[in-house]
Amino acid sequence: MLKLAAYGGTKVRKAPLLVEEHSKARFGKEEKKAVAEVIDSGHLCRVFGAKAKHFENEVSEYFSVSGAAVTASGTAAIHCALAAIGVGPGDEVITSPITDMGSVIPILALNAIPVFADVDPKTYNITAETIKAVLTNRTKAVIPVHFIGQSCVMEPILHLAKKHNIYIIEDCAQSYLSTCSGRLVGTMGDMGCFSLNDFKHITCGDGGFVISNNKDLISRARLFADKGYTRTEAVRNSVLFGLNYRISELQAAVASVQLKKLASIIERRRNFARKLDNLLKHVEGINTPFIEDGIEHSFWLYPFNIDENKLGVNAETFAWEVTAEGIPIPFPYIGLPIYLYDPLKNKQIYGKSSCPFECHLYGKNVSNIKGLCPVAEKSLTNMLILPCSEFFSDSDARDIASALTKVCDYHLKGQTSR
């Protein structure tokens, strides 16, 4: 039996899996040229420049939608979308408990109540059934979070939304070009929100955008991102309350170049995931990513889990052992469902007021406590995540598979010998 590196054996891989060159390789001459053009123009603010407007037009064309509004972040994109549909005090917005605070901050910032639907144990996405279980007459919108590259199963969610006259705001931050029944995420609901954060498929450092086939909603989202200014009147007037969520011309210039690379980035990630699937499909104890029928994954990360009973080891120890072999598996992925984060659990959003949870316009008791979404809580104890990159090679895939296989074999043989 090969000794694991965690216990004094030799590592499968000695060189770092994620090298600095990968980050540098994301940007090239095209991005440098685009940034130089902005510098040369003398206009770095989108109000006076052309790059942000051009990027909005490119996004609209890329996703074949009526319009786009570019924002300062993915969080801002969701905030603009929720503001555009009129979310306010007393409203409930249903979303996933396995997500980033960026999905929830905008709900709270509008003095609305985030309500958490449980997830499917295989995809970690919310479903029409789990949404229905928490739906009330106060539900204004649902934010399906397409988790780490896999679209939610949208048809029944859309049907439910139509039946109850509620909005669907898709959170696509982790799932560029994922599809459901041939339809791109972000184009199925009322509005789709994307992130251009440094960790996403494409990036300009920080940024985001909203897309929609509803021109009125996009117009309102764009106004909200620019303090409500139309920028068309001789006398300045804010026509609706908004924030300053403008993206800079420098960011828009980089994002425009990155958008042209998106299809290639996604295809290379999919190819890498397929290679890893093939290398792992016969490894006893490993469950490769479950993908729903009709869904095309875009692999922001590579999710998998293990058969803890068969291997006789829990996910945390398994992740530590694989990491010791030179293949990093951070554990836990996020640790807690988001409703157990301190601000939500303790209702500490606006000073000591307990608003919006105890707002008189809401009038219900909210308890964000352990056990609220049991499937999500259980999933976070056994969810394992591998990094995924369009720059990973066949050799990288083999090293990852070798490390996982080595650790599985160690435990399987250990089980047999006991």
C-alpha positions as CSV (number, residue, x, y, z in Angstrom):
1,M,0.0,0.0,0.0
2,L,1.4,3.4,-1.0
3,K,2.0,5.7,2.0
4,L,0.1,8.9,1.7
5,A,2.1,12.2,1.7
6,A,0.0,13.3,4.7
7,Y,1.7,10.5,6.6
8,G,5.2,10.7,5.3
9,G,4.9,9.3,1.8
10,T,5.9,11.0,-1.5
11,K,3.7,13.6,-3.1
12,V,2.0,12.8,-6.3
13,R,2.7,16.4,-7.5
14,K,5.5,18.6,-6.2
15,A,5.0,21.6,-8.5
16,P,2.1,24.0,-7.5
17,L,-1.1,23.2,-9.4
18,L,-2.2,26.9,-9.6
19,V,0.8,28.9,-10.8
20,E,1.1,32.6,-11.0
21,E,1.4,32.4,-14.8
22,H,-2.2,31.3,-15.0
23,S,-3.4,34.6,-13.7
24,K,-1.1,36.5,-15.9
25,A,-2.1,34.5,-18.9
26,R,-5.7,35.7,-18.7
27,F,-4.6,39.1,-20.0
28,G,-2.6,40.0,-23.1
29,K,-1.9,42.6,-25.6
30,E,-5.6,43.2,-26.4
31,E,-6.4,44.3,-22.8
32,K,-3.3,46.5,-22.7
33,K,-4.3,48.2,-25.9
34,A,-7.9,48.7,-24.8
35,V,-6.7,50.3,-21.5
36,A,-4.2,52.5,-23.3
37,E,-7.0,53.8,-25.5
38,V,-9.0,54.9,-22.5
39,I,-5.9,56.6,-21.0
40,D,-5.3,58.4,-24.3
41,S,-8.9,59.5,-24.5
42,G,-8.6,61.4,-21.2
43,H,-12.0,60.1,-20.0
44,L,-11.9,57.4,-17.4
45,C,-15.4,58.0,-16.1
46,R,-18.2,56.3,-18.1
47,V,-20.3,59.4,-18.1
48,F,-17.9,61.0,-20.6
49,G,-16.4,58.0,-22.3
50,A,-17.6,55.4,-24.8
51,K,-16.2,52.1,-23.6
52,A,-18.9,51.3,-21.0
53,K,-21.7,52.1,-23.5
54,H,-20.0,50.0,-26.1
55,F,-19.6,47.1,-23.7
56,E,-23.4,47.2,-22.9
57,N,-24.1,47.0,-26.6
58,E,-21.7,44.0,-27.0
59,V,-23.3,42.2,-24.0
60,S,-26.8,42.7,-25.4
61,E,-25.7,41.3,-28.8
62,Y,-23.7,38.4,-27.2
63,F,-26.7,37.2,-25.2
64,S,-29.3,38.2,-27.8
65,V,-31.3,40.3,-25.3
66,S,-32.9,43.7,-25.6
67,G,-30.5,45.5,-23.3
68,A,-27.8,45.5,-20.7
69,A,-26.7,47.7,-17.8
70,V,-23.1,47.6,-16.7
71,T,-22.4,47.9,-13.0
72,A,-19.5,48.2,-10.5
73,S,-19.9,44.5,-9.3
74,G,-22.0,41.4,-9.5
75,T,-23.6,42.5,-6.1
76,A,-24.4,45.8,-7.6
77,A,-26.0,44.1,-10.6
78,I,-28.4,42.2,-8.4
79,H,-29.1,45.3,-6.4
80,C,-30.0,47.2,-9.6
81,A,-32.2,44.3,-10.8
82,L,-34.1,44.1,-7.6
83,A,-34.5,47.9,-7.5
84,A,-35.8,47.8,-11.1
85,I,-38.6,45.4,-10.2
86,G,-39.6,47.5,-7.2
87,V,-38.5,45.3,-4.3
88,G,-39.0,47.2,-1.0
89,P,-39.9,46.9,2.7
90,G,-42.2,44.0,3.5
91,D,-41.3,42.1,0.4
92,E,-39.7,38.6,0.5
93,V,-37.0,37.5,-1.9
94,I,-36.3,33.7,-2.1
95,T,-32.8,32.6,-2.8
96,S,-30.2,29.8,-2.1
97,P,-28.6,29.2,1.3
98,I,-25.4,28.1,-0.6
99,T,-24.1,31.3,-2.1
100,D,-22.1,34.4,-1.5
101,M,-23.2,37.4,0.5
102,G,-23.4,39.2,-2.8
103,S,-26.7,37.5,-3.5
104,V,-28.2,38.6,-0.2
105,I,-26.7,42.1,0.5
106,P,-29.0,43.7,-2.2
107,I,-32.1,42.2,-0.7
108,L,-31.3,43.6,2.7
109,A,-30.2,46.9,1.2
110,L,-33.7,47.3,-0.1
111,N,-35.1,46.5,3.4
112,A,-36.6,43.3,2.1
113,I,-36.4,39.9,3.7
114,P,-34.2,37.1,2.3
115,V,-35.9,33.7,2.5
116,F,-33.9,30.6,1.9
117,A,-35.1,27.6,-0.1
118,D,-33.3,24.3,0.5
119,V,-31.2,22.7,-2.3
120,D,-31.1,19.6,-4.4
121,P,-28.5,17.3,-2.7
122,K,-26.8,16.4,-6.0
123,T,-26.6,19.8,-7.7
124,Y,-26.7,22.1,-4.7
125,N,-29.2,24.3,-6.6
126,I,-32.6,25.4,-5.4
127,T,-35.6,23.8,-7.2
128,A,-39.2,24.6,-7.9
129,E,-40.2,22.2,-5.1
130,T,-38.0,23.9,-2.5
131,I,-39.1,27.3,-3.6
132,K,-42.7,26.4,-3.4
133,A,-42.2,25.2,0.2
134,V,-41.2,28.7,1.3
135,L,-43.4,30.8,-1.1
136,T,-45.8,33.2,0.6
137,N,-48.1,36.1,-0.5
138,R,-45.2,38.4,0.3
139,T,-42.8,36.8,-2.2
140,K,-41.8,39.5,-4.7
141,A,-39.0,37.6,-6.5
142,V,-36.8,34.5,-6.6
143,I,-33.0,34.6,-7.2
144,P,-32.0,31.2,-8.5
145,V,-28.2,31.0,-8.0
146,H,-26.7,28.9,-10.7
147,F,-24.1,27.1,-8.6
148,I,-20.4,26.9,-9.7
149,G,-21.3,26.4,-13.4
150,Q,-24.6,24.4,-13.3
151,S,-27.9,26.0,-14.2
152,C,-30.8,25.4,-12.0
153,V,-33.6,23.4,-13.7
154,M,-35.4,26.5,-14.8
155,E,-38.6,25.4,-16.6
156,P,-40.6,24.4,-13.4
157,I,-39.2,27.5,-11.6
158,L,-40.4,29.7,-14.4
159,H,-43.8,28.0,-14.4
160,L,-44.1,28.5,-10.7
161,A,-43.2,32.2,-11.0
162,K,-45.7,32.8,-13.7
163,K,-48.4,31.1,-11.7
164,H,-47.8,33.3,-8.7
165,N,-46.8,36.5,-10.5
166,I,-43.3,36.8,-9.1
167,Y,-40.1,37.9,-10.7
168,I,-37.1,35.7,-11.5
169,I,-33.7,37.4,-11.1
170,E,-31.0,34.9,-12.2
171,D,-27.7,35.0,-10.3
172,C,-25.2,33.9,-13.0
173,A,-22.0,35.0,-11.4
174,Q,-20.5,31.5,-11.4
175,S,-22.2,30.1,-14.5
176,Y,-21.4,32.0,-17.6
177,L,-22.7,30.2,-20.7
178,S,-24.3,27.4,-18.7
179,T,-27.5,26.3,-20.4
180,C,-30.8,24.7,-19.5
181,S,-32.7,23.0,-22.4
182,G,-30.5,25.0,-24.8
183,R,-31.2,28.4,-23.2
184,L,-28.4,30.5,-21.7
185,V,-28.5,31.3,-18.0
186,G,-29.5,34.9,-17.6
187,T,-31.9,34.9,-20.5
188,M,-34.7,32.8,-19.0
189,G,-35.9,34.9,-16.1
190,D,-36.9,38.6,-16.0
191,M,-33.3,39.7,-15.5
192,G,-29.9,38.0,-15.4
193,C,-27.0,39.2,-13.3
194,F,-23.3,38.5,-13.9
195,S,-20.1,39.2,-12.1
196,L,-16.8,40.4,-13.6
197,N,-14.9,39.8,-10.3
198,D,-11.3,38.6,-10.5
199,F,-12.3,35.1,-9.7
200,K,-14.9,34.6,-12.3
201,H,-14.7,33.1,-15.8
202,I,-14.0,36.5,-17.3
203,T,-12.9,39.6,-15.3
204,C,-12.0,43.2,-15.3
205,G,-11.0,43.1,-11.6
206,D,-14.4,44.0,-10.3
207,G,-17.6,44.7,-12.2
208,G,-20.8,43.2,-13.3
209,F,-23.8,43.6,-15.6
210,V,-27.5,43.0,-15.8
211,I,-29.3,41.7,-18.9
212,S,-33.0,41.5,-19.8
213,N,-35.5,41.4,-22.7
214,N,-37.6,43.9,-20.8
215,K,-36.4,47.3,-22.0
216,D,-38.2,49.2,-19.2
217,L,-36.5,47.0,-16.5
218,I,-33.0,47.6,-18.1
219,S,-33.7,51.3,-18.2
220,R,-34.6,51.4,-14.5
221,A,-31.5,49.2,-13.6
222,R,-29.3,51.6,-15.6
223,L,-30.8,54.6,-13.8
224,F,-30.3,53.0,-10.4
225,A,-26.7,52.4,-11.2
226,D,-26.1,56.1,-11.9
227,K,-27.9,57.9,-9.1
228,G,-31.1,58.1,-11.1
229,Y,-29.7,60.5,-13.7
230,T,-30.9,60.3,-17.2
231,R,-27.9,62.3,-18.5
232,T,-30.2,63.6,-21.3
233,E,-31.8,66.7,-19.7
234,A,-30.3,70.2,-19.7
235,V,-31.2,70.6,-16.1
236,R,-29.8,67.8,-13.9
237,N,-32.6,65.8,-12.2
238,S,-32.6,62.4,-10.5
239,V,-35.7,60.7,-11.8
240,L,-35.6,57.8,-9.3
241,F,-33.5,57.0,-6.2
242,G,-30.3,55.2,-7.1
243,L,-26.7,54.6,-6.1
244,N,-23.4,55.2,-7.7
245,Y,-22.7,51.8,-9.2
246,R,-21.0,53.0,-12.3
247,I,-18.2,51.0,-13.9
248,S,-15.1,52.9,-15.0
249,E,-14.0,53.1,-18.6
250,L,-10.9,51.2,-17.8
251,Q,-12.9,48.3,-16.4
252,A,-15.3,48.3,-19.3
253,A,-12.4,48.3,-21.8
254,V,-10.9,45.2,-20.2
255,A,-14.3,43.5,-19.9
256,S,-15.0,44.1,-23.6
257,V,-11.8,42.2,-24.6
258,Q,-12.5,39.4,-22.0
259,L,-16.0,38.9,-23.5
260,K,-14.5,38.0,-26.8
261,K,-12.5,35.2,-25.1
262,L,-15.5,33.8,-23.1
263,A,-16.6,31.0,-25.5
264,S,-13.0,29.7,-25.7
265,I,-12.6,29.9,-21.9
266,I,-15.7,27.9,-21.3
267,E,-15.0,25.3,-24.0
268,R,-11.5,24.7,-22.6
269,R,-12.9,24.3,-19.1
270,R,-15.5,21.9,-20.3
271,N,-12.8,19.8,-22.1
272,F,-10.7,19.7,-18.9
273,A,-13.8,18.6,-16.9
274,R,-14.5,15.8,-19.5
275,K,-11.0,14.6,-19.2
276,L,-11.2,14.5,-15.4
277,D,-14.5,12.7,-15.6
278,N,-13.0,10.0,-17.8
279,L,-10.0,9.6,-15.5
280,L,-12.2,9.3,-12.4
281,K,-15.3,7.5,-13.6
282,H,-14.0,4.1,-12.5
283,V,-12.3,5.2,-9.3
284,E,-14.2,3.5,-6.5
285,G,-15.4,5.9,-3.8
286,I,-15.5,9.0,-6.0
287,N,-18.7,10.5,-7.3
288,T,-18.0,12.8,-10.2
289,P,-20.2,15.9,-10.7
290,F,-23.9,15.1,-11.1
291,I,-25.4,17.1,-14.0
292,E,-29.1,17.3,-14.6
293,D,-30.5,16.2,-18.0
294,G,-30.7,19.1,-20.4
295,I,-28.1,21.1,-18.5
296,E,-24.7,22.1,-19.9
297,H,-22.2,22.9,-17.1
298,S,-19.6,25.7,-17.5
299,F,-17.3,24.5,-14.6
300,W,-16.3,27.6,-12.6
301,L,-15.1,24.9,-10.2
302,Y,-15.2,21.1,-10.3
303,P,-17.6,19.8,-7.6
304,F,-17.5,16.1,-6.5
305,N,-18.0,14.1,-3.4
306,I,-16.9,10.8,-1.9
307,D,-18.7,7.7,-0.6
308,E,-17.7,8.2,3.1
309,N,-19.1,4.8,4.2
310,K,-17.2,2.9,1.5
311,L,-13.9,4.7,2.1
312,G,-14.2,4.9,5.8
313,V,-13.1,8.5,5.9
314,N,-14.9,11.8,6.0
315,A,-14.7,14.6,3.5
316,E,-12.6,16.9,5.6
317,T,-9.9,14.3,6.2
318,F,-10.0,13.2,2.5
319,A,-9.5,16.8,1.4
320,W,-6.6,17.2,3.8
321,E,-5.0,14.0,2.4
322,V,-5.4,15.0,-1.2
323,T,-4.1,18.5,-0.5
324,A,-1.0,16.9,1.0
325,E,-0.4,15.1,-2.4
326,G,-0.1,18.5,-4.0
327,I,-3.6,18.9,-5.2
328,P,-5.4,21.7,-3.2
329,I,-8.9,20.9,-2.0
330,P,-9.9,23.8,0.3
331,F,-12.4,22.5,2.9
332,P,-15.0,23.5,3.7
333,Y,-16.0,25.2,0.5
334,I,-18.0,27.9,2.4
335,G,-18.6,26.2,5.7
336,L,-21.9,27.5,6.7
337,P,-25.2,28.2,4.9
338,I,-25.4,31.9,4.5
339,Y,-28.3,32.3,6.9
340,L,-25.9,31.3,9.7
341,Y,-23.5,34.1,8.9
342,D,-23.4,36.5,11.9
343,P,-25.3,39.5,10.4
344,L,-28.3,37.3,9.3
345,K,-28.3,35.0,12.3
346,N,-28.1,37.9,14.7
347,K,-30.3,40.3,12.7
348,Q,-27.6,42.9,12.8
349,I,-27.9,44.7,9.5
350,Y,-28.8,48.3,10.4
351,G,-27.1,49.2,13.7
352,K,-29.1,47.9,16.6
353,S,-32.5,48.2,15.0
354,S,-33.1,44.6,13.9
355,C,-34.4,46.0,10.6
356,P,-35.6,44.8,8.2
357,F,-36.5,41.7,10.1
358,E,-38.6,43.5,12.6
359,C,-39.9,46.2,10.3
360,H,-43.6,47.1,11.0
361,L,-44.2,46.7,7.3
362,Y,-43.2,43.1,7.5
363,G,-44.7,42.0,10.8
364,K,-43.4,38.4,10.9
365,N,-40.9,36.7,13.1
366,V,-37.8,35.6,11.2
367,S,-35.5,33.0,12.7
368,N,-32.3,32.2,10.8
369,I,-31.2,29.2,12.8
370,K,-29.5,25.9,12.3
371,G,-31.8,23.3,10.7
372,L,-33.6,25.9,8.4
373,C,-32.3,24.1,5.3
374,P,-31.2,20.7,6.4
375,V,-30.1,19.4,2.9
376,A,-27.9,22.5,2.4
377,E,-26.4,22.1,5.8
378,K,-25.6,18.4,5.2
379,S,-24.3,19.1,1.7
380,L,-21.8,21.6,3.0
381,T,-20.2,18.9,5.2
382,N,-19.4,16.5,2.3
383,M,-19.1,18.9,-0.7
384,L,-15.6,18.8,-2.2
385,I,-14.4,21.3,-4.7
386,L,-11.4,21.1,-7.1
387,P,-10.1,24.1,-8.9
388,C,-10.8,24.4,-12.6
389,S,-8.9,26.5,-15.1
390,E,-8.9,26.9,-18.9
391,F,-5.1,26.7,-18.6
392,F,-4.9,23.2,-17.0
393,S,-3.2,20.6,-19.1
394,D,-3.7,16.9,-19.7
395,S,-0.8,16.4,-17.3
396,D,-2.6,18.4,-14.7
397,A,-5.7,16.3,-15.1
398,R,-3.7,13.1,-14.7
399,D,-2.0,14.4,-11.5
400,I,-5.4,15.4,-10.0
401,A,-6.8,11.9,-10.9
402,S,-3.7,10.2,-9.6
403,A,-3.9,12.0,-6.2
404,L,-7.6,11.2,-5.8
405,T,-7.1,7.6,-6.8
406,K,-4.1,7.2,-4.5
407,V,-6.1,8.4,-1.5
408,C,-9.1,6.3,-2.4
409,D,-7.0,3.2,-2.8
410,Y,-5.3,3.8,0.5
411,H,-8.6,3.8,2.3
412,L,-10.2,1.0,0.3
413,K,-7.2,-1.3,1.0
414,G,-7.1,-0.2,4.6
415,Q,-10.8,-1.1,4.9
416,T,-10.1,-4.5,3.5
417,S,-7.2,-5.1,5.8
418,R,-9.1,-4.2,9.0
